[in-house]
Amino acid sequence: MGQPFHNIDNVIKASAIMVHEQGHFSPRKVTVSTSGFVPQLGTQLLAAASLNARTDEVRNWIMTINRKENLNLLLGTLRGELNLRKKNK
């Protein structure tokens, strides 16, 4: 399917349909998996990050997006989002 955060508008529309009362999905059960498209991680959607490797060297070989948005950037963004969600509870 490709990177869902490259098509964020339609991902948000689709998730809104799923969590609508007639869609019968709980918002807590809808998760979008990303390989690390960092700019869109701050959306209202739950996100799961696919690491696929523990080093940038291996991840660069497996996932070309890592050359642009490496593990440090991805992990820093995820930590920031986690801290925001903790504060908003």
PDB file of N, CA, C and O in Angstrom:
ATOM      1  N   MET A   1       0.808  -1.198   0.000  1.00  0.00           N
ATOM      2  CA  MET A   1       0.000   0.000   0.000  1.00  0.00           C
ATOM      3  C   MET A   1       0.847   1.256   0.000  1.00  0.00           C
ATOM      4  O   MET A   1       0.369   2.323  -0.385  1.00  0.00           O
ATOM      5  N   GLY A   2       2.073   1.150   0.417  1.00  0.00           N
ATOM      6  CA  GLY A   2       2.910   2.339   0.454  1.00  0.00           C
ATOM      7  C   GLY A   2       2.859   3.024   1.809  1.00  0.00           C
ATOM      8  O   GLY A   2       2.305   2.491   2.770  1.00  0.00           O
ATOM      9  N   GLN A   3       3.431   4.182   1.869  1.00  0.00           N
ATOM     10  CA  GLN A   3       3.534   4.952   3.098  1.00  0.00           C
ATOM     11  C   GLN A   3       2.228   5.712   3.351  1.00  0.00           C
ATOM     12  O   GLN A   3       1.909   6.630   2.596  1.00  0.00           O
ATOM     13  N   PRO A   4       1.467   5.359   4.386  1.00  0.00           N
ATOM     14  CA  PRO A   4       0.171   6.002   4.602  1.00  0.00           C
ATOM     15  C   PRO A   4       0.267   7.498   4.881  1.00  0.00           C
ATOM     16  O   PRO A   4      -0.649   8.245   4.535  1.00  0.00           O
ATOM     17  N   PHE A   5       1.345   7.945   5.492  1.00  0.00           N
ATOM     18  CA  PHE A   5       1.446   9.360   5.807  1.00  0.00           C
ATOM     19  C   PHE A   5       1.794  10.221   4.587  1.00  0.00           C
ATOM     20  O   PHE A   5       1.794  11.448   4.690  1.00  0.00           O
ATOM     21  N   HIS A   6       2.087   9.614   3.452  1.00  0.00           N
ATOM     22  CA  HIS A   6       2.203  10.376   2.207  1.00  0.00           C
ATOM     23  C   HIS A   6       0.816  10.748   1.693  1.00  0.00           C
ATOM     24  O   HIS A   6       0.684  11.625   0.839  1.00  0.00           O
ATOM     25  N   ASN A   7      -0.203  10.096   2.204  1.00  0.00           N
ATOM     26  CA  ASN A   7      -1.581  10.299   1.777  1.00  0.00           C
ATOM     27  C   ASN A   7      -2.443  10.580   3.010  1.00  0.00           C
ATOM     28  O   ASN A   7      -3.520  10.005   3.170  1.00  0.00           O
ATOM     29  N   ILE A   8      -1.961  11.460   3.870  1.00  0.00           N
ATOM     30  CA  ILE A   8      -2.555  11.658   5.188  1.00  0.00           C
ATOM     31  C   ILE A   8      -4.013  12.085   5.134  1.00  0.00           C
ATOM     32  O   ILE A   8      -4.801  11.653   5.975  1.00  0.00           O
ATOM     33  N   ASP A   9      -4.398  12.917   4.174  1.00  0.00           N
ATOM     34  CA  ASP A   9      -5.791  13.373   4.112  1.00  0.00           C
ATOM     35  C   ASP A   9      -6.754  12.205   3.946  1.00  0.00           C
ATOM     36  O   ASP A   9      -7.777  12.134   4.626  1.00  0.00           O
ATOM     37  N   ASN A  10      -6.422  11.289   3.041  1.00  0.00           N
ATOM     38  CA  ASN A  10      -7.296  10.137   2.830  1.00  0.00           C
ATOM     39  C   ASN A  10      -7.215   9.130   3.970  1.00  0.00           C
ATOM     40  O   ASN A  10      -8.199   8.449   4.261  1.00  0.00           O
ATOM     41  N   VAL A  11      -6.073   9.026   4.611  1.00  0.00           N
ATOM     42  CA  VAL A  11      -5.956   8.145   5.781  1.00  0.00           C
ATOM     43  C   VAL A  11      -6.860   8.663   6.902  1.00  0.00           C
ATOM     44  O   VAL A  11      -7.532   7.877   7.568  1.00  0.00           O
ATOM     45  N   ILE A  12      -6.878   9.968   7.110  1.00  0.00           N
ATOM     46  CA  ILE A  12      -7.738  10.554   8.138  1.00  0.00           C
ATOM     47  C   ILE A  12      -9.206  10.347   7.789  1.00  0.00           C
ATOM     48  O   ILE A  12     -10.007  10.016   8.663  1.00  0.00           O
ATOM     49  N   LYS A  13      -9.571  10.538   6.513  1.00  0.00           N
ATOM     50  CA  LYS A  13     -10.960  10.305   6.092  1.00  0.00           C
ATOM     51  C   LYS A  13     -11.364   8.852   6.315  1.00  0.00           C
ATOM     52  O   LYS A  13     -12.444   8.574   6.835  1.00  0.00           O
ATOM     53  N   ALA A  14     -10.495   7.931   5.920  1.00  0.00           N
ATOM     54  CA  ALA A  14     -10.802   6.504   6.080  1.00  0.00           C
ATOM     55  C   ALA A  14     -10.934   6.138   7.555  1.00  0.00           C
ATOM     56  O   ALA A  14     -11.832   5.384   7.929  1.00  0.00           O
ATOM     57  N   SER A  15     -10.054   6.663   8.384  1.00  0.00           N
ATOM     58  CA  SER A  15     -10.140   6.336   9.813  1.00  0.00           C
ATOM     59  C   SER A  15     -11.396   6.945  10.433  1.00  0.00           C
ATOM     60  O   SER A  15     -11.983   6.351  11.338  1.00  0.00           O
ATOM     61  N   ALA A  16     -11.815   8.116   9.964  1.00  0.00           N
ATOM     62  CA  ALA A  16     -13.055   8.724  10.467  1.00  0.00           C
ATOM     63  C   ALA A  16     -14.260   7.851  10.134  1.00  0.00           C
ATOM     64  O   ALA A  16     -15.183   7.725  10.939  1.00  0.00           O
ATOM     65  N   ILE A  17     -14.250   7.253   8.953  1.00  0.00           N
ATOM     66  CA  ILE A  17     -15.328   6.334   8.572  1.00  0.00           C
ATOM     67  C   ILE A  17     -15.313   5.107   9.474  1.00  0.00           C
ATOM     68  O   ILE A  17     -16.363   4.654   9.931  1.00  0.00           O
ATOM     69  N   MET A  18     -14.134   4.575   9.727  1.00  0.00           N
ATOM     70  CA  MET A  18     -14.030   3.373  10.561  1.00  0.00           C
ATOM     71  C   MET A  18     -14.514   3.605  11.985  1.00  0.00           C
ATOM     72  O   MET A  18     -15.154   2.732  12.571  1.00  0.00           O
ATOM     73  N   VAL A  19     -14.213   4.780  12.551  1.00  0.00           N
ATOM     74  CA  VAL A  19     -14.573   5.022  13.948  1.00  0.00           C
ATOM     75  C   VAL A  19     -15.942   5.681  14.105  1.00  0.00           C
ATOM     76  O   VAL A  19     -16.380   5.940  15.225  1.00  0.00           O
ATOM     77  N   HIS A  20     -16.615   5.952  12.992  1.00  0.00           N
ATOM     78  CA  HIS A  20     -17.983   6.463  13.043  1.00  0.00           C
ATOM     79  C   HIS A  20     -18.855   5.420  13.731  1.00  0.00           C
ATOM     80  O   HIS A  20     -18.545   4.229  13.693  1.00  0.00           O
ATOM     81  N   GLU A  21     -19.933   5.856  14.354  1.00  0.00           N
ATOM     82  CA  GLU A  21     -20.795   4.907  15.078  1.00  0.00           C
ATOM     83  C   GLU A  21     -21.284   3.759  14.203  1.00  0.00           C
ATOM     84  O   GLU A  21     -21.553   2.671  14.713  1.00  0.00           O
ATOM     85  N   GLN A  22     -21.403   3.981  12.895  1.00  0.00           N
ATOM     86  CA  GLN A  22     -21.815   2.891  12.004  1.00  0.00           C
ATOM     87  C   GLN A  22     -20.631   2.052  11.537  1.00  0.00           C
ATOM     88  O   GLN A  22     -20.813   0.979  10.961  1.00  0.00           O
ATOM     89  N   GLY A  23     -19.432   2.539  11.783  1.00  0.00           N
ATOM     90  CA  GLY A  23     -18.242   1.783  11.405  1.00  0.00           C
ATOM     91  C   GLY A  23     -17.857   0.733  12.426  1.00  0.00           C
ATOM     92  O   GLY A  23     -17.185  -0.247  12.104  1.00  0.00           O
ATOM     93  N   HIS A  24     -18.284   0.944  13.649  1.00  0.00           N
ATOM     94  CA  HIS A  24     -18.113  -0.033  14.730  1.00  0.00           C
ATOM     95  C   HIS A  24     -16.664  -0.309  15.121  1.00  0.00           C
ATOM     96  O   HIS A  24     -16.381  -1.367  15.683  1.00  0.00           O
ATOM     97  N   PHE A  25     -15.747   0.600  14.844  1.00  0.00           N
ATOM     98  CA  PHE A  25     -14.371   0.452  15.316  1.00  0.00           C
ATOM     99  C   PHE A  25     -14.142   1.444  16.453  1.00  0.00           C
ATOM    100  O   PHE A  25     -14.594   2.587  16.386  1.00  0.00           O
ATOM    101  N   SER A  26     -13.457   1.017  17.468  1.00  0.00           N
ATOM    102  CA  SER A  26     -13.059   1.926  18.532  1.00  0.00           C
ATOM    103  C   SER A  26     -11.854   2.735  18.042  1.00  0.00           C
ATOM    104  O   SER A  26     -10.948   2.168  17.431  1.00  0.00           O
ATOM    105  N   PRO A  27     -11.825   4.052  18.298  1.00  0.00           N
ATOM    106  CA  PRO A  27     -10.656   4.841  17.889  1.00  0.00           C
ATOM    107  C   PRO A  27      -9.347   4.298  18.467  1.00  0.00           C
ATOM    108  O   PRO A  27      -8.281   4.482  17.879  1.00  0.00           O
ATOM    109  N   ARG A  28      -9.432   3.636  19.606  1.00  0.00           N
ATOM    110  CA  ARG A  28      -8.229   3.077  20.225  1.00  0.00           C
ATOM    111  C   ARG A  28      -7.742   1.829  19.504  1.00  0.00           C
ATOM    112  O   ARG A  28      -6.648   1.340  19.784  1.00  0.00           O
ATOM    113  N   LYS A  29      -8.542   1.308  18.579  1.00  0.00           N
ATOM    114  CA  LYS A  29      -8.168   0.091  17.856  1.00  0.00           C
ATOM    115  C   LYS A  29      -7.673   0.376  16.436  1.00  0.00           C
ATOM    116  O   LYS A  29      -7.278  -0.546  15.723  1.00  0.00           O
ATOM    117  N   VAL A  30      -7.693   1.637  16.027  1.00  0.00           N
ATOM    118  CA  VAL A  30      -7.241   2.006  14.683  1.00  0.00           C
ATOM    119  C   VAL A  30      -5.827   2.565  14.791  1.00  0.00           C
ATOM    120  O   VAL A  30      -5.608   3.614  15.397  1.00  0.00           O
ATOM    121  N   THR A  31      -4.881   1.862  14.203  1.00  0.00           N
ATOM    122  CA  THR A  31      -3.475   2.256  14.249  1.00  0.00           C
ATOM    123  C   THR A  31      -2.920   2.295  12.836  1.00  0.00           C
ATOM    124  O   THR A  31      -3.186   1.400  12.033  1.00  0.00           O
ATOM    125  N   VAL A  32      -2.157   3.322  12.537  1.00  0.00           N
ATOM    126  CA  VAL A  32      -1.516   3.450  11.234  1.00  0.00           C
ATOM    127  C   VAL A  32      -0.037   3.132  11.412  1.00  0.00           C
ATOM    128  O   VAL A  32       0.635   3.716  12.262  1.00  0.00           O
ATOM    129  N   SER A  33       0.459   2.210  10.613  1.00  0.00           N
ATOM    130  CA  SER A  33       1.861   1.818  10.698  1.00  0.00           C
ATOM    131  C   SER A  33       2.687   2.625   9.705  1.00  0.00           C
ATOM    132  O   SER A  33       2.305   2.782   8.546  1.00  0.00           O
ATOM    133  N   THR A  34       3.808   3.128  10.165  1.00  0.00           N
ATOM    134  CA  THR A  34       4.687   3.928   9.324  1.00  0.00           C
ATOM    135  C   THR A  34       6.114   3.406   9.408  1.00  0.00           C
ATOM    136  O   THR A  34       6.524   2.821  10.411  1.00  0.00           O
ATOM    137  N   SER A  35       6.849   3.628   8.349  1.00  0.00           N
ATOM    138  CA  SER A  35       8.264   3.274   8.372  1.00  0.00           C
ATOM    139  C   SER A  35       9.093   4.440   8.893  1.00  0.00           C
ATOM    140  O   SER A  35      10.309   4.330   9.049  1.00  0.00           O
ATOM    141  N   GLY A  36       8.424   5.553   9.160  1.00  0.00           N
ATOM    142  CA  GLY A  36       9.141   6.674   9.749  1.00  0.00           C
ATOM    143  C   GLY A  36       8.931   7.992   9.056  1.00  0.00           C
ATOM    144  O   GLY A  36       9.837   8.825   9.049  1.00  0.00           O
ATOM    145  N   PHE A  37       7.771   8.215   8.472  1.00  0.00           N
ATOM    146  CA  PHE A  37       7.497   9.498   7.831  1.00  0.00           C
ATOM    147  C   PHE A  37       7.172  10.506   8.927  1.00  0.00           C
ATOM    148  O   PHE A  37       6.009  10.699   9.282  1.00  0.00           O
ATOM    149  N   VAL A  38       8.192  11.135   9.450  1.00  0.00           N
ATOM    150  CA  VAL A  38       8.135  11.922  10.681  1.00  0.00           C
ATOM    151  C   VAL A  38       7.185  13.121  10.641  1.00  0.00           C
ATOM    152  O   VAL A  38       6.494  13.339  11.636  1.00  0.00           O
ATOM    153  N   PRO A  39       7.098  13.911   9.571  1.00  0.00           N
ATOM    154  CA  PRO A  39       6.284  15.132   9.646  1.00  0.00           C
ATOM    155  C   PRO A  39       4.823  14.917  10.023  1.00  0.00           C
ATOM    156  O   PRO A  39       4.205  15.824  10.581  1.00  0.00           O
ATOM    157  N   GLN A  40       4.252  13.759   9.741  1.00  0.00           N
ATOM    158  CA  GLN A  40       2.835  13.539  10.002  1.00  0.00           C
ATOM    159  C   GLN A  40       2.559  12.760  11.281  1.00  0.00           C
ATOM    160  O   GLN A  40       1.402  12.446  11.562  1.00  0.00           O
ATOM    161  N   LEU A  41       3.569  12.444  12.052  1.00  0.00           N
ATOM    162  CA  LEU A  41       3.343  11.635  13.248  1.00  0.00           C
ATOM    163  C   LEU A  41       2.525  12.356  14.309  1.00  0.00           C
ATOM    164  O   LEU A  41       1.966  11.700  15.188  1.00  0.00           O
ATOM    165  N   GLY A  42       2.436  13.651  14.261  1.00  0.00           N
ATOM    166  CA  GLY A  42       1.698  14.388  15.277  1.00  0.00           C
ATOM    167  C   GLY A  42       0.203  14.454  15.042  1.00  0.00           C
ATOM    168  O   GLY A  42      -0.473  15.264  15.676  1.00  0.00           O
ATOM    169  N   THR A  43      -0.333  13.640  14.165  1.00  0.00           N
ATOM    170  CA  THR A  43      -1.771  13.650  13.915  1.00  0.00           C
ATOM    171  C   THR A  43      -2.504  12.991  15.065  1.00  0.00           C
ATOM    172  O   THR A  43      -1.876  12.500  16.003  1.00  0.00           O
ATOM    173  N   GLN A  44      -3.819  12.977  15.004  1.00  0.00           N
ATOM    174  CA  GLN A  44      -4.640  12.370  16.047  1.00  0.00           C
ATOM    175  C   GLN A  44      -4.664  10.848  15.965  1.00  0.00           C
ATOM    176  O   GLN A  44      -5.239  10.195  16.836  1.00  0.00           O
ATOM    177  N   LEU A  45      -4.059  10.280  14.951  1.00  0.00           N
ATOM    178  CA  LEU A  45      -4.070   8.832  14.776  1.00  0.00           C
ATOM    179  C   LEU A  45      -3.031   8.160  15.656  1.00  0.00           C
ATOM    180  O   LEU A  45      -1.975   8.727  15.935  1.00  0.00           O
ATOM    181  N   LEU A  46      -3.340   6.948  16.089  1.00  0.00           N
ATOM    182  CA  LEU A  46      -2.326   6.141  16.759  1.00  0.00           C
ATOM    183  C   LEU A  46      -1.354   5.667  15.692  1.00  0.00           C
ATOM    184  O   LEU A  46      -1.769   5.283  14.598  1.00  0.00           O
ATOM    185  N   ALA A  47      -0.095   5.690  15.995  1.00  0.00           N
ATOM    186  CA  ALA A  47       0.906   5.293  15.004  1.00  0.00           C
ATOM    187  C   ALA A  47       1.800   4.202  15.563  1.00  0.00           C
ATOM    188  O   ALA A  47       2.139   4.192  16.746  1.00  0.00           O
ATOM    189  N   ALA A  48       2.169   3.294  14.690  1.00  0.00           N
ATOM    190  CA  ALA A  48       3.141   2.255  15.016  1.00  0.00           C
ATOM    191  C   ALA A  48       4.308   2.438  14.062  1.00  0.00           C
ATOM    192  O   ALA A  48       4.110   2.554  12.853  1.00  0.00           O
ATOM    193  N   ALA A  49       5.504   2.463  14.587  1.00  0.00           N
ATOM    194  CA  ALA A  49       6.685   2.664  13.747  1.00  0.00           C
ATOM    195  C   ALA A  49       7.361   1.330  13.466  1.00  0.00           C
ATOM    196  O   ALA A  49       7.634   0.552  14.381  1.00  0.00           O
ATOM    197  N   SER A  50       7.627   1.077  12.190  1.00  0.00           N
ATOM    198  CA  SER A  50       8.342  -0.136  11.777  1.00  0.00           C
ATOM    199  C   SER A  50       9.837   0.162  11.782  1.00  0.00           C
ATOM    200  O   SER A  50      10.327   0.904  10.930  1.00  0.00           O
ATOM    201  N   LEU A  51      10.548  -0.404  12.720  1.00  0.00           N
ATOM    202  CA  LEU A  51      11.982  -0.146  12.806  1.00  0.00           C
ATOM    203  C   LEU A  51      12.764  -1.022  11.834  1.00  0.00           C
ATOM    204  O   LEU A  51      13.613  -0.506  11.106  1.00  0.00           O
ATOM    205  N   ASN A  52      12.513  -2.303  11.798  1.00  0.00           N
ATOM    206  CA  ASN A  52      13.137  -3.275  10.897  1.00  0.00           C
ATOM    207  C   ASN A  52      14.637  -3.455  11.067  1.00  0.00           C
ATOM    208  O   ASN A  52      15.210  -4.380  10.492  1.00  0.00           O
ATOM    209  N   ALA A  53      15.274  -2.607  11.828  1.00  0.00           N
ATOM    210  CA  ALA A  53      16.713  -2.731  12.092  1.00  0.00           C
ATOM    211  C   ALA A  53      17.052  -1.828  13.270  1.00  0.00           C
ATOM    212  O   ALA A  53      16.348  -0.856  13.541  1.00  0.00           O
ATOM    213  N   ARG A  54      18.127  -2.153  13.960  1.00  0.00           N
ATOM    214  CA  ARG A  54      18.485  -1.341  15.130  1.00  0.00           C
ATOM    215  C   ARG A  54      19.594  -0.343  14.852  1.00  0.00           C
ATOM    216  O   ARG A  54      19.951   0.441  15.731  1.00  0.00           O
ATOM    217  N   THR A  55      20.149  -0.358  13.643  1.00  0.00           N
ATOM    218  CA  THR A  55      21.178   0.620  13.287  1.00  0.00           C
ATOM    219  C   THR A  55      20.778   1.343  12.008  1.00  0.00           C
ATOM    220  O   THR A  55      20.059   0.802  11.167  1.00  0.00           O
ATOM    221  N   ASP A  56      21.260   2.583  11.877  1.00  0.00           N
ATOM    222  CA  ASP A  56      20.980   3.339  10.656  1.00  0.00           C
ATOM    223  C   ASP A  56      21.612   2.681   9.436  1.00  0.00           C
ATOM    224  O   ASP A  56      21.041   2.719   8.346  1.00  0.00           O
ATOM    225  N   GLU A  57      22.773   2.085   9.609  1.00  0.00           N
ATOM    226  CA  GLU A  57      23.450   1.441   8.477  1.00  0.00           C
ATOM    227  C   GLU A  57      22.569   0.355   7.856  1.00  0.00           C
ATOM    228  O   GLU A  57      22.379   0.329   6.640  1.00  0.00           O
ATOM    229  N   VAL A  58      22.039  -0.529   8.679  1.00  0.00           N
ATOM    230  CA  VAL A  58      21.186  -1.608   8.168  1.00  0.00           C
ATOM    231  C   VAL A  58      19.850  -1.048   7.699  1.00  0.00           C
ATOM    232  O   VAL A  58      19.330  -1.459   6.662  1.00  0.00           O
ATOM    233  N   ARG A  59      19.299  -0.117   8.459  1.00  0.00           N
ATOM    234  CA  ARG A  59      18.000   0.454   8.103  1.00  0.00           C
ATOM    235  C   ARG A  59      18.081   1.221   6.778  1.00  0.00           C
ATOM    236  O   ARG A  59      17.123   1.198   6.006  1.00  0.00           O
ATOM    237  N   ASN A  60      19.195   1.896   6.498  1.00  0.00           N
ATOM    238  CA  ASN A  60      19.373   2.578   5.206  1.00  0.00           C
ATOM    239  C   ASN A  60      19.281   1.591   4.053  1.00  0.00           C
ATOM    240  O   ASN A  60      18.723   1.899   3.000  1.00  0.00           O
ATOM    241  N   TRP A  61      19.829   0.415   4.261  1.00  0.00           N
ATOM    242  CA  TRP A  61      19.831  -0.607   3.218  1.00  0.00           C
ATOM    243  C   TRP A  61      18.431  -1.180   3.007  1.00  0.00           C
ATOM    244  O   TRP A  61      18.027  -1.442   1.874  1.00  0.00           O
ATOM    245  N   ILE A  62      17.692  -1.372   4.105  1.00  0.00           N
ATOM    246  CA  ILE A  62      16.358  -1.970   4.032  1.00  0.00           C
ATOM    247  C   ILE A  62      15.299  -0.952   3.627  1.00  0.00           C
ATOM    248  O   ILE A  62      14.424  -1.253   2.814  1.00  0.00           O
ATOM    249  N   MET A  63      15.375   0.248   4.190  1.00  0.00           N
ATOM    250  CA  MET A  63      14.322   1.258   4.041  1.00  0.00           C
ATOM    251  C   MET A  63      14.940   2.583   3.618  1.00  0.00           C
ATOM    252  O   MET A  63      15.621   3.234   4.410  1.00  0.00           O
ATOM    253  N   THR A  64      14.711   2.978   2.395  1.00  0.00           N
ATOM    254  CA  THR A  64      15.340   4.202   1.893  1.00  0.00           C
ATOM    255  C   THR A  64      14.885   5.453   2.638  1.00  0.00           C
ATOM    256  O   THR A  64      15.618   6.441   2.663  1.00  0.00           O
ATOM    257  N   ILE A  65      13.709   5.441   3.240  1.00  0.00           N
ATOM    258  CA  ILE A  65      13.247   6.618   3.988  1.00  0.00           C
ATOM    259  C   ILE A  65      14.196   6.961   5.132  1.00  0.00           C
ATOM    260  O   ILE A  65      14.254   8.112   5.563  1.00  0.00           O
ATOM    261  N   ASN A  66      14.931   5.981   5.623  1.00  0.00           N
ATOM    262  CA  ASN A  66      15.848   6.215   6.735  1.00  0.00           C
ATOM    263  C   ASN A  66      16.973   7.173   6.357  1.00  0.00           C
ATOM    264  O   ASN A  66      17.550   7.814   7.236  1.00  0.00           O
ATOM    265  N   ARG A  67      17.291   7.282   5.089  1.00  0.00           N
ATOM    266  CA  ARG A  67      18.344   8.222   4.673  1.00  0.00           C
ATOM    267  C   ARG A  67      17.902   9.661   4.903  1.00  0.00           C
ATOM    268  O   ARG A  67      18.727  10.542   5.146  1.00  0.00           O
ATOM    269  N   LYS A  68      16.602   9.892   4.824  1.00  0.00           N
ATOM    270  CA  LYS A  68      16.052  11.234   5.028  1.00  0.00           C
ATOM    271  C   LYS A  68      15.627  11.444   6.486  1.00  0.00           C
ATOM    272  O   LYS A  68      15.865  12.505   7.063  1.00  0.00           O
ATOM    273  N   GLU A  69      15.005  10.437   7.064  1.00  0.00           N
ATOM    274  CA  GLU A  69      14.473  10.531   8.424  1.00  0.00           C
ATOM    275  C   GLU A  69      14.985   9.343   9.225  1.00  0.00           C
ATOM    276  O   GLU A  69      14.324   8.309   9.325  1.00  0.00           O
ATOM    277  N   ASN A  70      16.171   9.509   9.791  1.00  0.00           N
ATOM    278  CA  ASN A  70      16.868   8.390  10.429  1.00  0.00           C
ATOM    279  C   ASN A  70      16.283   8.034  11.798  1.00  0.00           C
ATOM    280  O   ASN A  70      15.322   8.646  12.263  1.00  0.00           O
ATOM    281  N   LEU A  71      16.890   7.031  12.422  1.00  0.00           N
ATOM    282  CA  LEU A  71      16.398   6.531  13.706  1.00  0.00           C
ATOM    283  C   LEU A  71      16.375   7.603  14.791  1.00  0.00           C
ATOM    284  O   LEU A  71      15.422   7.671  15.567  1.00  0.00           O
ATOM    285  N   ASN A  72      17.404   8.436  14.856  1.00  0.00           N
ATOM    286  CA  ASN A  72      17.428   9.486  15.885  1.00  0.00           C
ATOM    287  C   ASN A  72      16.257  10.439  15.731  1.00  0.00           C
ATOM    288  O   ASN A  72      15.617  10.798  16.720  1.00  0.00           O
ATOM    289  N   LEU A  73      15.968  10.851  14.508  1.00  0.00           N
ATOM    290  CA  LEU A  73      14.841  11.745  14.254  1.00  0.00           C
ATOM    291  C   LEU A  73      13.521  11.045  14.570  1.00  0.00           C
ATOM    292  O   LEU A  73      12.651  11.622  15.222  1.00  0.00           O
ATOM    293  N   LEU A  74      13.371   9.812  14.113  1.00  0.00           N
ATOM    294  CA  LEU A  74      12.150   9.049  14.362  1.00  0.00           C
ATOM    295  C   LEU A  74      11.926   8.841  15.861  1.00  0.00           C
ATOM    296  O   LEU A  74      10.837   9.109  16.368  1.00  0.00           O
ATOM    297  N   LEU A  75      12.945   8.370  16.562  1.00  0.00           N
ATOM    298  CA  LEU A  75      12.804   8.111  17.993  1.00  0.00           C
ATOM    299  C   LEU A  75      12.572   9.395  18.785  1.00  0.00           C
ATOM    300  O   LEU A  75      11.802   9.400  19.745  1.00  0.00           O
ATOM    301  N   GLY A  76      13.230  10.477  18.393  1.00  0.00           N
ATOM    302  CA  GLY A  76      13.001  11.759  19.059  1.00  0.00           C
ATOM    303  C   GLY A  76      11.572  12.239  18.882  1.00  0.00           C
ATOM    304  O   GLY A  76      10.961  12.748  19.821  1.00  0.00           O
ATOM    305  N   THR A  77      11.041  12.078  17.683  1.00  0.00           N
ATOM    306  CA  THR A  77       9.657  12.461  17.413  1.00  0.00           C
ATOM    307  C   THR A  77       8.694  11.598  18.211  1.00  0.00           C
ATOM    308  O   THR A  77       7.738  12.110  18.793  1.00  0.00           O
ATOM    309  N   LEU A  78       8.936  10.293  18.244  1.00  0.00           N
ATOM    310  CA  LEU A  78       8.073   9.393  19.007  1.00  0.00           C
ATOM    311  C   LEU A  78       8.106   9.713  20.500  1.00  0.00           C
ATOM    312  O   LEU A  78       7.071   9.681  21.166  1.00  0.00           O
ATOM    313  N   ARG A  79       9.289  10.021  21.024  1.00  0.00           N
ATOM    314  CA  ARG A  79       9.390  10.394  22.445  1.00  0.00           C
ATOM    315  C   ARG A  79       8.617  11.685  22.726  1.00  0.00           C
ATOM    316  O   ARG A  79       7.928  11.800  23.741  1.00  0.00           O
ATOM    317  N   GLY A  80       8.740  12.648  21.819  1.00  0.00           N
ATOM    318  CA  GLY A  80       8.005  13.904  21.973  1.00  0.00           C
ATOM    319  C   GLY A  80       6.503  13.687  21.959  1.00  0.00           C
ATOM    320  O   GLY A  80       5.781  14.273  22.766  1.00  0.00           O
ATOM    321  N   GLU A  81       6.027  12.849  21.050  1.00  0.00           N
ATOM    322  CA  GLU A  81       4.595  12.539  20.984  1.00  0.00           C
ATOM    323  C   GLU A  81       4.131  11.832  22.248  1.00  0.00           C
ATOM    324  O   GLU A  81       3.054  12.126  22.766  1.00  0.00           O
ATOM    325  N   LEU A  82       4.928  10.913  22.739  1.00  0.00           N
ATOM    326  CA  LEU A  82       4.581  10.195  23.966  1.00  0.00           C
ATOM    327  C   LEU A  82       4.476  11.161  25.143  1.00  0.00           C
ATOM    328  O   LEU A  82       3.543  11.068  25.941  1.00  0.00           O
ATOM    329  N   ASN A  83       5.418  12.077  25.253  1.00  0.00           N
ATOM    330  CA  ASN A  83       5.378  13.071  26.334  1.00  0.00           C
ATOM    331  C   ASN A  83       4.147  13.963  26.231  1.00  0.00           C
ATOM    332  O   ASN A  83       3.525  14.277  27.246  1.00  0.00           O
ATOM    333  N   LEU A  84       3.785  14.377  25.003  1.00  0.00           N
ATOM    334  CA  LEU A  84       2.581  15.193  24.810  1.00  0.00           C
ATOM    335  C   LEU A  84       1.331  14.438  25.228  1.00  0.00           C
ATOM    336  O   LEU A  84       0.449  14.995  25.883  1.00  0.00           O
ATOM    337  N   ARG A  85       1.258  13.172  24.850  1.00  0.00           N
ATOM    338  CA  ARG A  85       0.077  12.368  25.201  1.00  0.00           C
ATOM    339  C   ARG A  85      -0.016  12.154  26.707  1.00  0.00           C
ATOM    340  O   ARG A  85      -1.114  12.133  27.263  1.00  0.00           O
ATOM    341  N   LYS A  86       1.124  11.997  27.367  1.00  0.00           N
ATOM    342  CA  LYS A  86       1.119  11.839  28.827  1.00  0.00           C
ATOM    343  C   LYS A  86       0.610  13.112  29.501  1.00  0.00           C
ATOM    344  O   LYS A  86      -0.147  13.045  30.470  1.00  0.00           O
ATOM    345  N   LYS A  87       1.027  14.271  28.987  1.00  0.00           N
ATOM    346  CA  LYS A  87       0.605  15.547  29.566  1.00  0.00           C
ATOM    347  C   LYS A  87      -0.882  15.796  29.352  1.00  0.00           C
ATOM    348  O   LYS A  87      -1.540  16.406  30.194  1.00  0.00           O
ATOM    349  N   ASN A  88      -1.413  15.322  28.222  1.00  0.00           N
ATOM    350  CA  ASN A  88      -2.812  15.571  27.879  1.00  0.00           C
ATOM    351  C   ASN A  88      -3.785  14.591  28.520  1.00  0.00           C
ATOM    352  O   ASN A  88      -4.993  14.697  28.308  1.00  0.00           O
ATOM    353  N   LYS A  89      -3.286  13.649  29.293  1.00  0.00           N
ATOM    354  CA  LYS A  89      -4.187  12.675  29.945  1.00  0.00           C
ATOM    355  C   LYS A  89      -4.935  13.295  31.080  1.00  0.00           C
ATOM    356  O   LYS A  89      -5.731  12.623  31.735  1.00  0.00           O
TER     357      LYS A  89
END
